[in-house]
Amino acid sequence: MVSADILERLSTTLASRHGADPSSSYVAKLFHKGTDEILKKVGEEAVETIMAAKDGDKLHLVREIADLWFHTLVLLEHTGLSHEDVLAELARREGISGIDEKNSRKEQ
């Protein structure tokens, strides 16, 4: 079984790409291009994930979700957040009805 430590290792790698030469790293290039380019990539990967799911090819779907997760991690790093922020939010929601959780956001 693959360990969830991969998220920590990826986050460390992504953080190290800040300020790196854009010609030396794909992630450094995304950071250099800025928020709009990163958002574009997240959107593209989301669409590709949907299309892979519609095709029914499980391996293709897993690969597209990996791309989506990766680019989402890039977005988190770019905005000063991390996978730990998302995991904390998931932990907060654990055991709460999805309906109740969604309704609680309307009150905020």
N, C-alpha and C positions, 0 to 999 in steps of 0.2 A: 504494500500500500504506500502511496506517495504521501509524504508528510506535508502538513499545512505550513511547515517552515519555509516552503518555497515562496510564500508571500513575503516573508521577512527578507529573504535573500533578494527577491526581485525589487522590493522597496529600497533596499540598500544600494543595489545597482542603479536604479533609477535616480536616486538622490545624488549619486556620484556623477551623473551625466549633466547636472546643472553646471553651466559655465564651461562645459567641454566644447572643443572645436566641433562645430556642426558637420564638418566633413569627416569626422572620425567616428560618428555614432548616429544611428537612426534616431534614437531618443533625443540626443543633443540637438539634432536638426529640428525635431518637433518642438522642443523647448524654445529654440531660437526663433522659430516661425510664430510661436505664441498661441494664445488661447483659441483663436478661431480655427487654426489648423488642427489642433488637438481635438476640438469639438467635431470638426469635419470627419476626422478619423473614427471617433467614437460612433458617430452617426452611420458612417459607411459600414463599420463592423456590425452594428445593430441590424442594419438591413440585410447584410450577408448572413447573419445568424438566422434571421427570419426565413430567408430563402432556403437555407440549408435544412431547416426544420420542415419546411413544406415539401422538400425533395425526399425526406425520409431516410437519408443516408446518415447513419449515426456517427460514423467516423468524421464525415464532413462537418456535421453539426458540432461535434466536440472540438474540432480544429477552429471553427468560426467562433465558438464561445471562448476558446482560449485567446483568440485575437481580441475579442471584445473585452474580456477581463484585463488583458494586458494594456490596452489603450485606456481603459477606465483607470487602471493604476497610474498610468502616465498623467491623466487628468487630475487624479487625487494629488499626486506629487506636485504638479504644477500649481495647484491651488493651496498648497500648504497643508493638505490633509493626508491621511494614510489609510491603508487597509484596516488598521486598528480602529479608526474612527467608525468605519462601516461595521466591523465586527462588534463593536460596542453597541451600535444601534440595533443590530440583529439580536444581540443578547438582551437588550432592553425590551424588545418586542416578543421574545420567547415566552410562550405560555399565554399570550394575549390574543384574543380573537382578531383576525384580520379586519373584521367589520368594526370592532371596538377601536382598534388602533387607528384605522382610517378616520373614524368619527372624531377621535381625540385631536387630530391635526386640524380639523375644522374649527375647533374652539380656540386655537392659538392665534 
